[in-house]
Every structure is written in C-alpha cells, then in structure tokens.
Amino acid sequence: MEESRLLRFYGSVQGVGFRWTARGLADTHGVTGYVCNLPDGSLELLAEGEAGILDAFLAELQAEMGSYIARQTCSTYQPTKAYDSFSITH
C-alpha cells in the first residue's frame, strides 16, 4: 500500500550532506517527495511510495545519517501523488 510520510529531523542535520544523501537514497529506492532545511535548524522530509520501500529507504537513511539525528517525528498520510521525483527544496 502506498503512503506519504512527513518526517522532521532534529539535531546537527544541516550542513552535513543530509539532504544530498536523502535524495540519492530516494532515487535508489524509487521514493518521491522532497527534503528541505527549516529555519530552526531542523530538516523536513516528505517521502511517498510503497510502505515497505519507505521502510527500507528510511532505515538506510538512518544508518547513514543517524549520528547527526538527535530525534525525529513521523506522521503518515494518504499519498498525494503530487511528486514525480525526489528533490531538494529551499
């Protein structure tokens, strides 16, 4: 089943290649959505795809960038299907 997951990452997540890593992994897994820096120093990531694929994508992202993450939140929604790819937004 397809899902949309909105995550927020807190910690030392800006300036460490987090967005580029997320985009590369999303492309590898076929995940669509976006990632962006927020003014408070956190990151927002919206990922859409099959639940199992999202699980694998987020597990790999955690494995690569987990040392920078102090905490994260995640909300799950119905997919919007508004994204054709995964992008870094500003």
C-alpha positions as CSV (number, residue, x, y, z in Angstrom):
1,M,0.0,0.0,0.0
2,E,1.3,3.5,-0.9
3,E,1.9,6.0,1.9
4,S,3.1,9.5,2.4
5,R,5.3,10.1,5.4
6,L,6.2,13.5,6.7
7,L,9.3,13.5,8.9
8,R,11.1,16.1,10.8
9,F,14.7,15.6,11.9
10,Y,16.4,17.5,14.7
11,G,20.0,17.6,15.8
12,S,23.1,18.5,13.7
13,V,21.3,17.8,10.5
14,Q,22.2,20.8,8.4
15,G,25.5,21.3,6.7
16,V,26.4,17.6,6.8
17,G,25.1,16.4,3.5
18,F,21.8,15.1,4.9
19,R,19.7,16.5,2.0
20,W,22.0,15.1,-0.7
21,T,22.2,11.7,1.0
22,A,18.4,11.6,1.3
23,R,18.0,12.5,-2.4
24,G,20.5,9.9,-3.5
25,L,18.9,7.2,-1.4
26,A,15.4,8.2,-2.5
27,D,16.4,7.9,-6.2
28,T,17.9,4.4,-5.5
29,H,14.7,3.3,-3.8
30,G,12.2,5.0,-6.2
31,V,10.8,7.2,-3.5
32,T,9.3,10.6,-4.5
33,G,8.9,13.8,-2.4
34,Y,11.3,16.4,-1.1
35,V,13.7,17.3,1.7
36,C,14.4,20.9,2.9
37,N,16.2,22.8,5.6
38,L,14.0,24.7,8.0
39,P,14.9,28.0,9.7
40,D,15.1,26.4,13.2
41,G,17.9,24.1,12.1
42,S,15.8,21.0,11.6
43,L,15.0,19.2,8.3
44,E,11.6,18.3,6.8
45,L,11.3,15.3,4.6
46,L,8.2,14.1,2.7
47,A,8.5,10.6,1.2
48,E,5.9,8.8,-0.9
49,G,5.9,5.2,-2.0
50,E,5.1,1.7,-1.1
51,A,5.2,1.2,2.7
52,G,8.0,-1.5,2.5
53,I,10.1,0.7,0.2
54,L,9.7,3.7,2.5
55,D,10.8,1.5,5.5
56,A,13.9,0.4,3.6
57,F,14.7,4.0,2.4
58,L,14.3,5.4,6.0
59,A,16.3,2.6,7.5
60,E,19.2,3.2,5.1
61,L,18.9,7.0,5.7
62,Q,19.1,6.3,9.5
63,A,22.1,4.0,9.0
64,E,24.0,6.7,7.1
65,M,22.9,9.8,8.9
66,G,21.8,8.6,12.3
67,S,24.8,10.0,14.1
68,Y,23.5,13.5,13.3
69,I,19.9,12.9,14.4
70,A,19.0,13.8,18.0
71,R,15.3,13.0,17.5
72,Q,12.7,12.7,14.7
73,T,9.0,12.8,14.3
74,C,7.0,11.0,11.6
75,S,3.3,11.3,10.5
76,T,1.8,9.0,7.9
77,Y,-0.9,10.2,5.4
78,Q,-2.6,9.1,2.2
79,P,-0.2,9.7,-0.7
80,T,-0.8,12.9,-2.7
81,K,0.9,11.5,-5.8
82,A,2.0,15.1,-6.5
83,Y,5.7,14.3,-7.0
84,D,7.4,12.7,-9.9
85,S,10.8,12.5,-8.3
86,F,12.6,13.4,-5.0
87,S,14.0,16.9,-4.8
88,I,15.9,19.2,-2.5
89,T,13.8,22.3,-2.0
90,H,14.8,25.6,-0.4
